[in-house]
Amino acid sequence: MTHTTSLTSRLGATLTFTALMLGTALVAPAAQAAPLKIGMTFQELNNPYFVTMQQALNDAAASIGATVVITDAHHDVSKQVSDVEDMLQKKIDILLVNPTDSTGIQSAVASAKKAGAVVVAVDANANGPVDSFVGSKNFDAGQMSCEYLAKAIGGSGEEAILDGIPVVPILERVRGCKAARAKFPNVKIVDTQNGKQARATALSVTENMIQAHPNLKGIFSVNDGGSMGALSAIESSGKDIKLTSVDGAPEAITAIQKPNSKFIETSAQFPRDQIRLAIGVALAKKWGANVPKTIPVDVKLVDKDNAKGFSW
């Protein structure tokens, strides 16, 4: 894949599709008495990635005169289901769902459809009658990151995976990473542990992995939040252990640019684009258009050569 070409086509498709859909929204509400009401339930908001999504949602909603209801499930599927039921009581027109558990949220998705809401899953898909799913190519992200890491350690040696909460995007990143390993038979994954995508936990877990595997040459982290904890552990160890990750978070981009950084790459996602596309496809569905069931969003390899100037 040529990343520049891919990014250009992705941005072009995003902007064209979103412009068309938001343009439709500005015309169609003439037949609607009240402003549109958009509800979004997040699996968590203690993460810059999802905070960026929230900001993009607020901005997009303001541009079309819609009101927004936002909830944080704190990775508790029971709370998320309850939050959706509360939103439906408030008569939302569109439900954007970022599920903490794709299966556990199914009843809430069914309730939303029964109530007449358009349902679009964002970042992670949800079981049940969703109208569309907008999310990153997480398999590609894991594969891209782990290919980069394997090459960086010379195609040979021991690596570890800093895993996370078992939601579909994380599982797909790990699956992509393991697929990349098939291309490098002399690279061996010697450990996989759950850092829970949190800095403090990842720090402790990485310290344990480094101690248990004195010949470790590389670590793949499933997200940038965990990678920052892993980076602290690597730096404290004094060892030459390369680190790659997924997200493209601001602090990761800063860390990659530091001289002689052990953090060498992140496969960046585009949270703002995901939200814009999700709103666009939801509006299109509401005004009667046929919409794609899945809208995959490309990821971008970011390393020291192109990190400067990159942002979500």
N, C-alpha and C positions, 0 to 999 in steps of 0.2 A: 504494500500500500504506500502511495506517496502522500505523506501526511499533509503537506501544504495543499495539494489538490483536493484531498478529502475534506479538509477544513473549509476550503473555499466553497465547495459544493454543498457542504452541510449548512454553512451560514446562509448561502443563497437560498437553499430550500426552506430553511427556517424563516427567514425574513419574508420571502414571497408568500409562504403558506399563512404565516401569522398575519401579515398585512391584509391578505384576502379575507381571512376569517374575522379579524377585528373590524375590517371595513364592512363586512356583512352585519356585524353586531350593531354598528352605528346606524344602519338602515332599518334593520328588522324590528327594533324595539318600538317603532311607531305603533305597532299593534298591541303593545304590552303596556298596561297602565302603570305598574310599579317598576322601580329599578330592579335589575337582575340581582339575585342574592347568590353569592358563591361561598360554599363552605369548603374548607380544607382541613383534613386531619393529618397531622404529622406523626411519624413514629417517635420523633424526638425533636426538640428545638435547642438542645444543648450542644450544638454542632454548627460551625460556620457555614457548612454546606447547606443545611436546611434553613438557616437564618437567611442566607442569600436567596433561597427559593421564596421564603416568606416576603422578603422585600420586593422581589420581582412580581409576586402575586398582587401585593398592595398597589404597586405602580401600574400594572396592567389593568386592574379593576378600576382604579381612579380614572384611567384614560377612557373607559367606556361607561363611566357613571354607575358602576356596580358596587354593591356593598359586600363586605367580606366577613365571614365568621371563621376563626382559626382556633384549632385546639392542638394540644400536645399530649400524646398518649403515654409518654415516658416509658416506652417499650412494654406497655401493659395492654394486651389485646382486649381484655374485658373493659378497661377504661375507654379504649378506642371505639369499641362497639357502642358503649353508652354515649360517648361523645357524638357519634353519628346520629343516634336516635334523638338526641337533644337538638341537633341541627335540623333534623326533619320536622321537629315540632315548630321550628322557626321558619319553615316553608322555604328552604333553599331550593333554587332552580338547578344548580350544578353542584355536584360533589366531586372534589378532587381528593383522592385517597392515597396516602403514602403509608402502606400497611406495615405494621410491626410484625404481623403474622399473616401471610397470604391466605392460608386456609381459615384461620380463626375469624377473619373479617368478613367471610362469605355471607353470613346472615345479615350483616349491616348493609352490604352491597345489595342484597335482595330486597331489603326493606326500602332502600333508597329508590330502586327502580320501581317498586310497587307504588311508592309515593309520587312518582312521575319525574324524579330528578334524573338528569344526565349524569352518568358516573364515568370518570376517567381516572385510572390509576397512574400514579407518577413515581418514577424512580424504581419502584418494585411493583410487580403485577399483583392483582388480587383475584382470588377465586370468586366465581359467581358471575352474574350478567353485567360485567363492565362493558361500556360502549367502546372504549379504546384504552390502550396502554402506551404511555410515553416514557421511555427510559433509555439510559446509556447502554452501549454495547459492552456489558460487563465482562463477558467472556474475552472479548478482544482486549479489554483493559488489562486483565490478568496475564493474558498471553504476551501482549506487547511488553509489559513490565518485566516479566520473567525471562523473555528472550534477551532483553537489554541487559539484565543482571547476569545471565549466563555468559554473554559475550564479554562483559566487564571483568569477570573473574577468569577469563581465558579459556572458557569452555570446559573447565574441569575443577572439581572440588566439592566441598560440602556446603549445602544451603539449608535454611530453615524457613518455614512459613509462619508469620505472625497472623493467625486467623482472627475471626470476629464472631459476632452474633449470627446465628445460622438463618439469615434471611436470604432470599433468592439472589440479590445482587452480590452478596459476599460469597455465596456458594459458587456462583458463576465465575467470579474472579479467581477463586482457588482452582476451579476446573480448568480455566484458561491457562493458569500458571502451570498446572501439571501437564497440560497438553504441550506447552512450550518445552517442558523438560524432555519430552520424547525426542526432540531434535538434538539433545545434548546428552548422549549416553554416559559421558564421563562426569556429569553433574549429578550428585546424589542429594535428595532431600532427606536429611537425617532427623528432623524434628518438625512437628506442627503443634503449636499451642495457641490457645485462645487469649488474646489480649483485650477482648471485649471492646475493641475500637476506642479505648480510653487511654490517655497518656500515662496515668499512674500505674494502671494494671499492666500496660504494655512494657513499661520500664522494668517492673519486677519480673515479668515473664521473660523478657529478653535477657536480663541478667542471668536468670537460671539457664537459659539456652546456651549462652556463651560459656558459662561455667561447665555445663555438661558436655559441650562439644568444643574442645580447645582448638580444633582445626577449622572451625567455621569460617567461611569466606564471604557468604552473602546471606541477606535476609530479605524476603518479600513480605511487606505489610499490606493487609487488605484495605487500609485506609490511612489518610494522612494524620489523623488524630493519634492513632496508635503509633504511627511511624515517628512522631516527635518524641514519644517516650522511648522507643527503640533506639533512636539516634543518641539520646542522652546516655543510655546504657553502653552503646558502642563506643562513644567518646570516652566514657569513664574507664572502659576496659583497656584503652590504649591499643587495641588491635585494629588491623586493617580489614574491616568487615564492611562490604558494600551494602547499601540499603536502597531498595526501590519500593514504590507504593502506588496508590490510586487515589485520585481526587483533584489535585491541582489547587489545594488550599493556599491562601496567602502565606502562612508561616512556612509551609513546605517549599514554596517557590523561593522565599528568602533564604532558607537553609541550603537549597541546592546551589545558590549563587555564591556561597561563601568559599574562599580559597581552600582547596584540598578537602572539601566536604565529603564525608562518607555517604551522605544522602545524594544519590546520583541521578535519580529519575522519578517522576510521577506521571502516571497516565491520567491526564486531566479530563474531568467531566465538565459539563456546561449546564449548571443548575438553572440559570436564568432562561436559557433556551428551552429547557424541558417544561418550565412553567408556561412560557409564552405559547409553545405548541399545544400544551394541555388545554389552555383556555381557548385557543383557536379551534381545536377539534371539538371541544365541548359546545362552543357556540354554533359551529357548523351543524352538529347533531341536533341541537335544540331548534334550529331554524329549518330542519327537515332534510339536510344533506346526508348522503351516505358517506361514512367516514371509515378510514382504515382501522382494523382491529389493533394493529401494532405500529408505532412510529419509533423506530430505533434511532438513537442519536449517537453520532460518532464520538470517539474519544481522541485525545491528542497527546502524543509523546512530548513531554517537557523535560529537558535536561539543561545542563549549564550553558549550552550553546543557544538556546532559545527562551530561557526562563525570563530574561530581562524584558519587562514590558507585558508579560503575560498576566492576565487576571480573569476572573470569572465575569 
